[in-house]
Amino acid sequence: MAKVVTMLSGGLGNQLFQYAAARGLAERHGAELVVDPWSGFVRDVEYRRSFELGRLPIEARLASPLERLPFWTGRIRAAVRKRLAPGRAAQRPTFAGNPRFRTEASDRAYDPALLSAPLRSDVWMSGYWQSPLYFDHCADRLAAELAPPAPTRLPAIELGQRLGHNPGVAIGIRLYEEARNPGAHSSTGRLKAMDEINGAIETIHARAPDATYLIFCSHRAPELAQLKFPSAPLFVTGDEGFADALESLWLMTRCRHHVITNSSFYWWGAWLAEALAPAEDHIIAAAANFINADSVPQRWTRF
């Protein structure tokens, strides 16, 4: 049996996309799924991310040192090529030229060749792969594997119980305050203005007037005061003691409606909520400035 080895990197949202795309490839070709929880983090001195999927019921084994080696030899070859031919970067990878490596294109757009290229041997995947088109065909299996565990802390448990009585609206705000240039994480070069987010909130309020609003953000940033709600919102931020990413992800899955900015983490909160508790009246409003234009499903609303 061939195997698909994927290198994980970034925060929880990125790791979920990397795992999901690799699951999609392995499922399509009947291959074994292997995850590398080390190579993508050992050099992450700026953000200090770490492997976060170990607490989820994923069905994959961890890569051995020998299985991680191709990622490092690949980095060396890429550095040599860049030095010999600076400025040359293929917009789209040619898997046929090196079928053992699947590297995401520089524009990050969905590439059907990832799934359609023959899997004649073991392959190694490197990239973000932020599109559900890579794993729509195994969405049910992924939802079961990536369902976050129920929290053990009382504040999160009580908040989850409250959402069981009233439909919740998760407002996911990613400000990229830790980045030197926050706009670099947007396809338009800028983050969504609070007025634009307020427009999406008004749309949901018209259809769910009795909903409870939860604001998810890394901290209680001053910008959040510009948001307008029909009732007092609840804050799920680090300042309120919600520092566990999986705990916040679980709370997002308990919400029926979502307004998300260009964040892979909040994307997964909306996708998992929709997959784990299907309902005809789900409203998901996603920012139209995701780096990968194929990130937002057609059934979601863009703002």
C-alpha positions in Angstrom: 0.0 0.0 0.0 1.3 3.4 -0.9 1.4 6.1 1.7 0.7 9.8 1.8 3.1 11.7 4.1 2.0 15.3 4.9 4.0 18.0 6.7 2.0 19.9 9.2 2.8 23.5 10.0 1.1 26.8 11.2 -1.7 27.1 13.7 -4.6 24.7 14.3 -6.6 25.9 11.3 -3.7 25.4 8.8 -3.0 22.0 10.3 -6.6 21.0 9.8 -6.5 22.0 6.1 -3.2 20.1 5.6 -4.6 17.0 7.3 -7.8 17.2 5.4 -6.2 17.5 2.0 -3.9 14.6 2.7 -6.9 12.6 3.9 -8.6 13.4 0.6 -5.6 12.2 -1.4 -5.2 9.1 0.6 -8.9 8.3 0.5 -9.0 8.8 -3.3 -6.2 6.3 -3.9 -6.6 3.9 -1.0 -3.3 5.0 0.6 -2.1 5.1 4.2 -2.0 8.5 5.8 1.1 9.6 7.7 1.6 13.0 9.4 4.9 14.7 10.1 4.4 16.7 13.4 8.0 17.9 13.6 9.5 19.3 10.4 7.1 22.2 10.0 7.6 23.5 13.5 11.2 23.0 14.3 12.1 26.3 12.5 9.1 28.3 13.6 10.9 30.7 15.8 8.5 33.6 15.0 5.1 32.2 15.9 6.3 29.1 17.9 3.5 26.9 16.6 3.3 23.2 17.6 1.5 20.0 16.6 -2.1 20.4 17.8 -4.0 17.4 16.2 -2.9 14.9 18.8 -6.0 15.6 20.9 -8.3 14.8 17.9 -9.4 11.3 16.9 -7.4 11.4 13.7 -6.7 8.1 11.9 -3.1 8.5 10.9 0.2 7.5 12.3 3.2 9.8 13.0 6.1 9.9 10.5 9.4 8.2 11.4 12.6 10.2 11.1 13.3 8.4 7.8 9.9 9.4 6.5 10.5 13.0 7.5 13.9 13.1 5.6 12.4 13.9 2.1 11.0 17.2 3.4 14.5 18.3 4.4 16.2 17.1 1.2 13.5 18.9 -0.7 14.2 22.1 1.1 17.9 21.8 0.3 17.1 21.2 -3.4 14.6 24.2 -3.5 17.2 26.5 -1.9 19.8 25.4 -4.5 17.4 26.0 -7.4 16.5 29.4 -6.0 20.1 30.4 -5.8 20.9 29.2 -9.3 17.8 30.7 -10.9 16.5 33.5 -8.7 13.0 34.8 -9.5 11.9 31.7 -11.3 8.8 30.2 -9.6 6.3 27.9 -11.2 2.7 29.2 -10.8 1.6 25.6 -10.8 3.5 22.5 -9.7 4.0 19.7 -12.3 3.4 16.5 -10.4 4.3 14.4 -13.4 7.9 15.8 -13.2 8.4 14.7 -9.6 5.5 12.4 -8.7 6.9 11.7 -5.2 6.4 15.4 -4.1 3.1 17.3 -4.1 3.9 21.0 -3.5 1.2 23.6 -3.5 1.3 26.2 -6.3 2.5 29.7 -5.4 -1.0 31.2 -6.0 -2.5 28.6 -3.5 -5.6 28.1 -5.8 -7.3 24.7 -5.9 -5.4 22.4 -8.2 -7.3 19.3 -9.3 -4.1 17.6 -10.3 -3.4 16.9 -6.6 -6.1 14.3 -6.6 -6.0 13.2 -10.3 -2.3 12.7 -10.7 -1.4 8.9 -10.5 -0.2 7.6 -7.1 2.4 5.1 -8.3 4.5 5.3 -5.1 4.7 7.0 -1.7 4.2 10.8 -1.9 5.1 13.7 0.3 2.8 16.8 0.6 3.9 20.3 1.5 1.6 23.3 1.4 -1.5 24.8 3.0 -4.2 23.3 0.6 -6.9 25.7 1.9 -9.8 24.5 -0.2 -12.6 22.0 0.7 -12.5 20.8 -3.0 -9.6 18.6 -1.9 -11.7 16.7 0.6 -15.4 17.2 -0.2 -15.5 13.5 -1.3 -14.7 12.3 2.2 -16.3 15.1 4.2 -18.3 12.7 6.5 -15.2 10.8 7.5 -13.3 14.0 8.1 -16.0 15.5 10.3 -15.8 12.4 12.5 -12.0 12.5 12.7 -11.8 16.3 13.3 -14.7 16.7 15.8 -13.2 18.6 18.7 -13.6 17.0 22.2 -16.0 18.4 24.7 -14.4 20.8 27.1 -13.6 20.0 30.7 -13.6 23.6 32.0 -16.8 24.8 33.6 -17.0 28.2 31.7 -16.9 26.5 28.3 -19.3 23.8 29.4 -21.9 26.4 30.7 -21.5 28.4 27.5 -22.1 25.3 25.4 -25.3 24.5 27.5 -26.5 28.0 26.9 -26.2 27.5 23.1 -28.3 24.4 23.4 -31.3 26.6 24.3 -30.7 29.5 21.9 -29.2 29.4 18.4 -25.7 30.8 18.6 -23.9 33.1 16.1 -20.1 32.8 16.1 -18.4 36.0 15.1 -14.8 35.0 14.2 -12.5 38.0 14.0 -8.8 37.5 13.0 -6.7 40.7 13.3 -3.3 39.2 12.6 -1.9 41.6 15.2 1.2 39.4 15.5 2.1 39.9 11.9 4.4 42.7 10.6 1.9 43.3 7.8 -1.6 42.1 8.6 -2.9 42.9 5.1 -0.5 40.4 3.6 -2.9 37.7 4.8 -5.7 39.1 2.7 -6.2 38.7 -1.1 -7.1 42.5 -1.2 -4.2 43.7 0.9 -6.4 44.8 3.8 -8.5 43.2 6.5 -12.3 43.5 6.6 -13.6 46.7 8.2 -15.9 46.4 11.2 -18.6 48.1 9.2 -18.5 45.3 6.7 -18.8 42.8 9.4 -21.7 44.7 10.9 -23.5 44.3 7.6 -23.2 40.5 7.8 -24.5 40.6 11.4 -27.5 42.6 10.3 -28.3 40.0 7.7 -28.2 37.2 10.2 -30.3 39.2 12.8 -33.0 39.6 10.2 -33.3 35.8 9.9 -32.5 34.8 13.5 -33.7 37.6 15.7 -33.4 35.7 19.0 -29.8 34.4 18.5 -27.0 34.6 21.1 -23.9 36.3 19.7 -20.4 35.1 20.6 -17.3 37.0 19.6 -14.2 34.8 19.0 -10.9 36.7 18.9 -7.4 36.2 20.2 -7.9 39.1 22.7 -10.5 41.7 23.4 -9.1 44.2 20.9 -10.4 47.8 20.9 -11.7 47.4 17.4 -14.3 44.9 18.6 -16.2 47.9 20.3 -17.2 49.0 16.8 -19.3 45.9 16.2 -23.1 46.4 16.6 -25.3 43.7 18.0 -29.0 43.5 18.8 -28.2 42.1 22.2 -25.1 42.1 24.4 -22.6 39.7 22.9 -20.5 37.1 24.8 -16.7 37.3 24.4 -14.6 34.1 23.8 -11.1 35.6 23.9 -7.9 35.1 25.7 -8.8 38.0 28.0 -11.8 36.0 29.2 -9.6 32.9 29.8 -10.4 31.1 26.6 -6.9 30.3 25.5 -7.4 26.7 24.4 -7.9 26.5 20.6 -9.8 23.2 20.7 -12.1 24.5 23.4 -12.9 27.5 21.3 -13.3 25.3 18.2 -15.8 23.1 20.1 -17.8 26.2 21.1 -17.9 27.3 17.5 -19.3 23.9 16.4 -22.2 24.5 18.9 -23.2 27.7 17.0 -25.7 27.5 14.2 -24.7 30.6 12.3 -21.2 32.1 11.6 -19.6 35.3 10.4 -15.9 34.7 9.8 -13.1 36.9 8.6 -10.2 35.5 6.5 -9.0 32.9 9.1 -8.5 29.2 8.5 -9.3 28.6 12.2 -12.7 30.3 12.1 -13.3 28.6 8.7 -13.1 25.2 10.4 -15.4 26.3 13.2 -18.1 27.1 10.5 -17.4 24.0 8.4 -17.4 21.6 11.4 -20.6 23.1 12.8 -22.3 22.6 9.4 -21.0 19.0 9.0 -21.6 17.8 12.6 -25.1 19.3 13.0 -26.7 19.7 9.5 -29.6 22.1 9.5 -31.4 23.8 6.6 -31.2 27.2 8.2 -27.4 27.4 8.6 -26.1 30.9 7.7 -22.4 31.2 7.1 -21.1 34.5 6.0 -17.4 34.4 5.0 -15.1 37.2 4.1 -14.4 37.5 0.4 -10.7 38.2 0.9 -9.3 34.7 1.7 -5.9 34.3 0.1 -7.1 31.2 -1.7 -10.2 32.2 -3.6 -11.3 28.5 -3.5 -11.5 28.4 0.3 -15.1 29.6 0.6 -17.7 27.0 -0.6 -20.3 28.2 -3.1 -23.1 27.5 -0.6 -21.7 30.1 1.8 -22.4 33.8 1.6 -19.5 36.1 0.9 -19.2 39.7 2.2 
